Amino acid sequence: MQWLGGSTLWPRLLLLRLQDETGRVQLLTVLPDCVARQQWRTVALACRAAARAQINTPAV
């Protein structure tokens, strides 16, 4: 799976645009009540770190 631009990361809502190996795009909605508290924190922090890395990466 590849994370696509246009994903939305809000404090209480993650809307992740993902593309699989066949090119199919899916929207994954993650809400805090869908996972355990520590899992939510882990996923949210990982998404924010990945977004920061993607934004700060110069285009080739």
Distance bins in CASP14 RR format, pairs under 12 A and 6 or more apart:
PFRMAT RR
TARGET T0000
AUTHOR 0000-0000-0000
RMODE 2
METHOD distances of the structure
MODEL  1
1 7 0 0 0 0 0 1 0 0 0 0 0
1 16 0 0 0 0 1 0 0 0 0 0 0
1 17 0 0 0 0 0 1 0 0 0 0 0
1 18 1 0 1 0 0 0 0 0 0 0 0
1 19 1 0 0 1 0 0 0 0 0 0 0
1 20 1 0 1 0 0 0 0 0 0 0 0
1 21 0 0 0 0 1 0 0 0 0 0 0
1 22 0 0 0 0 0 1 0 0 0 0 0
1 23 0 0 0 0 0 1 0 0 0 0 0
1 24 0 0 0 0 0 1 0 0 0 0 0
1 25 0 0 0 0 0 1 0 0 0 0 0
1 26 0 0 0 0 1 0 0 0 0 0 0
1 28 0 0 0 0 1 0 0 0 0 0 0
1 50 0 0 0 0 0 1 0 0 0 0 0
2 16 0 0 0 0 0 1 0 0 0 0 0
2 17 0 0 0 0 1 0 0 0 0 0 0
2 18 1 0 0 1 0 0 0 0 0 0 0
2 19 1 0 1 0 0 0 0 0 0 0 0
2 20 1 0 0 1 0 0 0 0 0 0 0
2 21 0 0 0 0 1 0 0 0 0 0 0
2 22 0 0 0 0 0 1 0 0 0 0 0
2 23 0 0 0 0 1 0 0 0 0 0 0
2 24 0 0 0 0 0 1 0 0 0 0 0
2 25 0 0 0 0 1 0 0 0 0 0 0
2 26 0 0 0 0 0 1 0 0 0 0 0
2 50 0 0 0 0 0 1 0 0 0 0 0
2 54 0 0 0 0 0 1 0 0 0 0 0
3 9 0 0 0 0 0 1 0 0 0 0 0
3 14 0 0 0 0 0 1 0 0 0 0 0
3 15 0 0 0 0 0 1 0 0 0 0 0
3 16 1 0 0 1 0 0 0 0 0 0 0
3 17 1 0 0 1 0 0 0 0 0 0 0
3 18 1 0 0 1 0 0 0 0 0 0 0
3 19 0 0 0 0 1 0 0 0 0 0 0
3 20 0 0 0 0 0 1 0 0 0 0 0
3 25 0 0 0 0 0 1 0 0 0 0 0
3 26 0 0 0 0 0 1 0 0 0 0 0
3 27 0 0 0 0 0 1 0 0 0 0 0
3 28 0 0 0 0 1 0 0 0 0 0 0
3 46 0 0 0 0 0 1 0 0 0 0 0
3 47 0 0 0 0 1 0 0 0 0 0 0
3 48 0 0 0 0 0 1 0 0 0 0 0
3 49 0 0 0 0 0 1 0 0 0 0 0
3 50 1 0 0 1 0 0 0 0 0 0 0
3 51 0 0 0 0 1 0 0 0 0 0 0
3 53 0 0 0 0 0 1 0 0 0 0 0
3 54 1 0 0 1 0 0 0 0 0 0 0
3 55 0 0 0 0 0 1 0 0 0 0 0
4 15 0 0 0 0 0 1 0 0 0 0 0
4 16 0 0 0 0 1 0 0 0 0 0 0
4 17 1 0 1 0 0 0 0 0 0 0 0
4 18 1 0 0 1 0 0 0 0 0 0 0
4 19 1 0 1 0 0 0 0 0 0 0 0
4 20 0 0 0 0 0 1 0 0 0 0 0
4 23 0 0 0 0 0 1 0 0 0 0 0
4 24 0 0 0 0 0 1 0 0 0 0 0
4 25 1 0 0 1 0 0 0 0 0 0 0
4 26 0 0 0 0 1 0 0 0 0 0 0
4 27 0 0 0 0 1 0 0 0 0 0 0
4 28 0 0 0 0 0 1 0 0 0 0 0
4 50 0 0 0 0 0 1 0 0 0 0 0
4 51 0 0 0 0 0 1 0 0 0 0 0
4 54 0 0 0 0 0 1 0 0 0 0 0
5 15 0 0 0 0 0 1 0 0 0 0 0
5 16 0 0 0 0 1 0 0 0 0 0 0
5 17 1 0 1 0 0 0 0 0 0 0 0
5 18 0 0 0 0 0 1 0 0 0 0 0
5 19 0 0 0 0 1 0 0 0 0 0 0
5 25 0 0 0 0 0 1 0 0 0 0 0
5 27 0 0 0 0 0 1 0 0 0 0 0
5 47 0 0 0 0 0 1 0 0 0 0 0
5 50 0 0 0 0 0 1 0 0 0 0 0
5 51 0 0 0 0 1 0 0 0 0 0 0
5 54 1 0 0 1 0 0 0 0 0 0 0
5 55 0 0 0 0 1 0 0 0 0 0 0
6 14 0 0 0 0 0 1 0 0 0 0 0
6 15 0 0 0 0 1 0 0 0 0 0 0
6 16 0 0 0 0 1 0 0 0 0 0 0
6 17 1 0 1 0 0 0 0 0 0 0 0
6 18 0 0 0 0 0 1 0 0 0 0 0
6 19 0 0 0 0 0 1 0 0 0 0 0
6 25 0 0 0 0 0 1 0 0 0 0 0
6 27 0 0 0 0 1 0 0 0 0 0 0
6 51 0 0 0 0 1 0 0 0 0 0 0
6 54 0 0 0 0 0 1 0 0 0 0 0
6 55 0 0 0 0 0 1 0 0 0 0 0
7 13 0 0 0 0 0 1 0 0 0 0 0
7 14 1 0 0 1 0 0 0 0 0 0 0
7 15 1 0 0 1 0 0 0 0 0 0 0
7 16 1 0 1 0 0 0 0 0 0 0 0
7 17 1 0 1 0 0 0 0 0 0 0 0
7 18 0 0 0 0 1 0 0 0 0 0 0
7 19 0 0 0 0 0 1 0 0 0 0 0
7 25 0 0 0 0 0 1 0 0 0 0 0
7 26 0 0 0 0 0 1 0 0 0 0 0
7 27 0 0 0 0 1 0 0 0 0 0 0
7 28 0 0 0 0 1 0 0 0 0 0 0
7 29 0 0 0 0 0 1 0 0 0 0 0
7 30 0 0 0 0 0 1 0 0 0 0 0
7 47 1 0 0 1 0 0 0 0 0 0 0
7 48 0 0 0 0 0 1 0 0 0 0 0
7 50 0 0 0 0 1 0 0 0 0 0 0
7 51 1 0 0 1 0 0 0 0 0 0 0
7 54 0 0 0 0 1 0 0 0 0 0 0
7 55 0 0 0 0 0 1 0 0 0 0 0
8 14 1 0 0 1 0 0 0 0 0 0 0
8 15 1 0 1 0 0 0 0 0 0 0 0
8 16 0 0 0 0 1 0 0 0 0 0 0
8 17 0 0 0 0 1 0 0 0 0 0 0
8 27 0 0 0 0 1 0 0 0 0 0 0
8 28 0 0 0 0 0 1 0 0 0 0 0
8 29 0 0 0 0 1 0 0 0 0 0 0
8 30 0 0 0 0 0 1 0 0 0 0 0
8 47 0 0 0 0 0 1 0 0 0 0 0
8 48 0 0 0 0 0 1 0 0 0 0 0
8 51 0 0 0 0 0 1 0 0 0 0 0
9 15 1 0 0 1 0 0 0 0 0 0 0
9 16 0 0 0 0 1 0 0 0 0 0 0
9 17 0 0 0 0 0 1 0 0 0 0 0
9 30 0 0 0 0 1 0 0 0 0 0 0
9 43 0 0 0 0 0 1 0 0 0 0 0
9 44 1 0 0 1 0 0 0 0 0 0 0
9 45 0 0 0 0 0 1 0 0 0 0 0
9 46 0 0 0 0 0 1 0 0 0 0 0
9 47 1 0 1 0 0 0 0 0 0 0 0
9 48 1 0 1 0 0 0 0 0 0 0 0
9 49 0 0 0 0 0 1 0 0 0 0 0
9 50 0 0 0 0 1 0 0 0 0 0 0
9 51 1 0 1 0 0 0 0 0 0 0 0
9 52 0 0 0 0 0 1 0 0 0 0 0
9 54 0 0 0 0 0 1 0 0 0 0 0
9 55 0 0 0 0 0 1 0 0 0 0 0
10 16 0 0 0 0 0 1 0 0 0 0 0
10 29 0 0 0 0 0 1 0 0 0 0 0
10 30 0 0 0 0 0 1 0 0 0 0 0
10 31 0 0 0 0 0 1 0 0 0 0 0
10 32 0 0 0 0 0 1 0 0 0 0 0
10 44 0 0 0 0 1 0 0 0 0 0 0
10 47 0 0 0 0 0 1 0 0 0 0 0
10 48 0 0 0 0 0 1 0 0 0 0 0
10 51 0 0 0 0 0 1 0 0 0 0 0
11 31 0 0 0 0 0 1 0 0 0 0 0
11 32 0 0 0 0 1 0 0 0 0 0 0
11 40 0 0 0 0 0 1 0 0 0 0 0
11 41 0 0 0 0 0 1 0 0 0 0 0
11 44 1 0 0 1 0 0 0 0 0 0 0
11 45 0 0 0 0 0 1 0 0 0 0 0
11 47 0 0 0 0 0 1 0 0 0 0 0
11 48 0 0 0 0 0 1 0 0 0 0 0
12 29 0 0 0 0 0 1 0 0 0 0 0
12 30 0 0 0 0 0 1 0 0 0 0 0
12 31 1 0 0 1 0 0 0 0 0 0 0
12 32 1 0 1 0 0 0 0 0 0 0 0
12 33 0 0 0 0 1 0 0 0 0 0 0
12 34 0 0 0 0 0 1 0 0 0 0 0
12 40 0 0 0 0 1 0 0 0 0 0 0
12 44 0 0 0 0 1 0 0 0 0 0 0
13 28 0 0 0 0 0 1 0 0 0 0 0
13 29 1 0 0 1 0 0 0 0 0 0 0
13 30 1 0 0 1 0 0 0 0 0 0 0
13 31 1 0 0 1 0 0 0 0 0 0 0
13 32 0 0 0 0 1 0 0 0 0 0 0
13 33 0 0 0 0 0 1 0 0 0 0 0
13 34 0 0 0 0 0 1 0 0 0 0 0
13 40 0 0 0 0 0 1 0 0 0 0 0
13 43 0 0 0 0 0 1 0 0 0 0 0
13 44 0 0 0 0 1 0 0 0 0 0 0
13 47 0 0 0 0 0 1 0 0 0 0 0
14 27 0 0 0 0 0 1 0 0 0 0 0
14 28 1 0 0 1 0 0 0 0 0 0 0
14 29 1 0 0 1 0 0 0 0 0 0 0
14 30 1 0 1 0 0 0 0 0 0 0 0
14 31 1 0 0 1 0 0 0 0 0 0 0
14 32 0 0 0 0 1 0 0 0 0 0 0
14 34 0 0 0 0 1 0 0 0 0 0 0
14 35 0 0 0 0 0 1 0 0 0 0 0
14 40 0 0 0 0 1 0 0 0 0 0 0
14 41 0 0 0 0 0 1 0 0 0 0 0
14 42 0 0 0 0 0 1 0 0 0 0 0
14 43 1 0 0 1 0 0 0 0 0 0 0
14 44 1 0 0 1 0 0 0 0 0 0 0
14 45 0 0 0 0 0 1 0 0 0 0 0
14 46 0 0 0 0 0 1 0 0 0 0 0
14 47 1 0 1 0 0 0 0 0 0 0 0
14 48 0 0 0 0 1 0 0 0 0 0 0
14 50 0 0 0 0 0 1 0 0 0 0 0
14 51 0 0 0 0 0 1 0 0 0 0 0
15 26 0 0 0 0 0 1 0 0 0 0 0
15 27 1 0 0 1 0 0 0 0 0 0 0
15 28 1 0 0 1 0 0 0 0 0 0 0
15 29 1 0 1 0 0 0 0 0 0 0 0
15 30 1 0 0 1 0 0 0 0 0 0 0
15 31 0 0 0 0 0 1 0 0 0 0 0
15 47 0 0 0 0 0 1 0 0 0 0 0
16 25 0 0 0 0 0 1 0 0 0 0 0
16 26 0 0 0 0 1 0 0 0 0 0 0
16 27 1 0 0 1 0 0 0 0 0 0 0
16 28 1 0 1 0 0 0 0 0 0 0 0
16 29 1 0 0 1 0 0 0 0 0 0 0
16 30 1 0 0 1 0 0 0 0 0 0 0
16 31 0 0 0 0 0 1 0 0 0 0 0
16 43 0 0 0 0 1 0 0 0 0 0 0
16 44 0 0 0 0 0 1 0 0 0 0 0
16 46 0 0 0 0 0 1 0 0 0 0 0
16 47 1 0 0 1 0 0 0 0 0 0 0
16 48 0 0 0 0 0 1 0 0 0 0 0
16 50 0 0 0 0 1 0 0 0 0 0 0
16 51 0 0 0 0 0 1 0 0 0 0 0
17 23 0 0 0 0 0 1 0 0 0 0 0
17 24 0 0 0 0 0 1 0 0 0 0 0
17 25 1 0 0 1 0 0 0 0 0 0 0
17 26 1 0 0 1 0 0 0 0 0 0 0
17 27 1 0 1 0 0 0 0 0 0 0 0
17 28 0 0 0 0 1 0 0 0 0 0 0
17 29 0 0 0 0 0 1 0 0 0 0 0
17 47 0 0 0 0 0 1 0 0 0 0 0
17 51 0 0 0 0 0 1 0 0 0 0 0
18 24 0 0 0 0 1 0 0 0 0 0 0
18 25 1 0 0 1 0 0 0 0 0 0 0
18 26 1 0 1 0 0 0 0 0 0 0 0
18 27 1 0 0 1 0 0 0 0 0 0 0
18 28 1 0 1 0 0 0 0 0 0 0 0
18 29 0 0 0 0 0 1 0 0 0 0 0
18 30 0 0 0 0 0 1 0 0 0 0 0
18 47 0 0 0 0 0 1 0 0 0 0 0
18 50 0 0 0 0 0 1 0 0 0 0 0
19 25 1 0 1 0 0 0 0 0 0 0 0
19 26 1 0 0 1 0 0 0 0 0 0 0
19 27 0 0 0 0 0 1 0 0 0 0 0
19 28 0 0 0 0 0 1 0 0 0 0 0
20 26 1 0 0 1 0 0 0 0 0 0 0
20 28 0 0 0 0 0 1 0 0 0 0 0
28 34 0 0 0 0 0 1 0 0 0 0 0
28 43 0 0 0 0 0 1 0 0 0 0 0
28 47 0 0 0 0 0 1 0 0 0 0 0
29 35 0 0 0 0 0 1 0 0 0 0 0
30 39 0 0 0 0 1 0 0 0 0 0 0
30 40 1 0 0 1 0 0 0 0 0 0 0
30 41 0 0 0 0 0 1 0 0 0 0 0
30 42 0 0 0 0 0 1 0 0 0 0 0
30 43 1 0 0 1 0 0 0 0 0 0 0
30 44 0 0 0 0 1 0 0 0 0 0 0
30 46 0 0 0 0 0 1 0 0 0 0 0
30 47 0 0 0 0 1 0 0 0 0 0 0
31 40 0 0 0 0 1 0 0 0 0 0 0
31 43 0 0 0 0 0 1 0 0 0 0 0
31 44 0 0 0 0 0 1 0 0 0 0 0
32 38 0 0 0 0 0 1 0 0 0 0 0
32 39 0 0 0 0 1 0 0 0 0 0 0
32 40 1 0 1 0 0 0 0 0 0 0 0
32 41 0 0 0 0 1 0 0 0 0 0 0
32 43 0 0 0 0 1 0 0 0 0 0 0
32 44 0 0 0 0 1 0 0 0 0 0 0
33 39 0 0 0 0 0 1 0 0 0 0 0
33 40 0 0 0 0 1 0 0 0 0 0 0
34 40 1 0 0 1 0 0 0 0 0 0 0
34 43 0 0 0 0 1 0 0 0 0 0 0
34 44 0 0 0 0 0 1 0 0 0 0 0
35 41 0 0 0 0 1 0 0 0 0 0 0
35 42 0 0 0 0 1 0 0 0 0 0 0
35 43 1 0 0 1 0 0 0 0 0 0 0
35 44 0 0 0 0 1 0 0 0 0 0 0
36 42 0 0 0 0 1 0 0 0 0 0 0
36 43 0 0 0 0 0 1 0 0 0 0 0
37 43 0 0 0 0 0 1 0 0 0 0 0
37 44 0 0 0 0 0 1 0 0 0 0 0
38 44 0 0 0 0 0 1 0 0 0 0 0
38 45 0 0 0 0 0 1 0 0 0 0 0
39 45 0 0 0 0 0 1 0 0 0 0 0
39 46 0 0 0 0 0 1 0 0 0 0 0
40 46 0 0 0 0 0 1 0 0 0 0 0
40 47 0 0 0 0 0 1 0 0 0 0 0
41 47 0 0 0 0 0 1 0 0 0 0 0
41 48 0 0 0 0 0 1 0 0 0 0 0
42 48 0 0 0 0 0 1 0 0 0 0 0
42 49 0 0 0 0 0 1 0 0 0 0 0
43 49 0 0 0 0 0 1 0 0 0 0 0
43 50 0 0 0 0 0 1 0 0 0 0 0
44 50 0 0 0 0 0 1 0 0 0 0 0
44 51 0 0 0 0 0 1 0 0 0 0 0
45 51 0 0 0 0 0 1 0 0 0 0 0
45 52 0 0 0 0 0 1 0 0 0 0 0
46 52 0 0 0 0 0 1 0 0 0 0 0
46 53 0 0 0 0 0 1 0 0 0 0 0
47 53 0 0 0 0 0 1 0 0 0 0 0
47 54 0 0 0 0 0 1 0 0 0 0 0
48 54 0 0 0 0 0 1 0 0 0 0 0
48 55 0 0 0 0 0 1 0 0 0 0 0
49 55 0 0 0 0 0 1 0 0 0 0 0
49 56 0 0 0 0 0 1 0 0 0 0 0
50 56 0 0 0 0 0 1 0 0 0 0 0
50 57 0 0 0 0 0 1 0 0 0 0 0
51 57 0 0 0 0 0 1 0 0 0 0 0
END
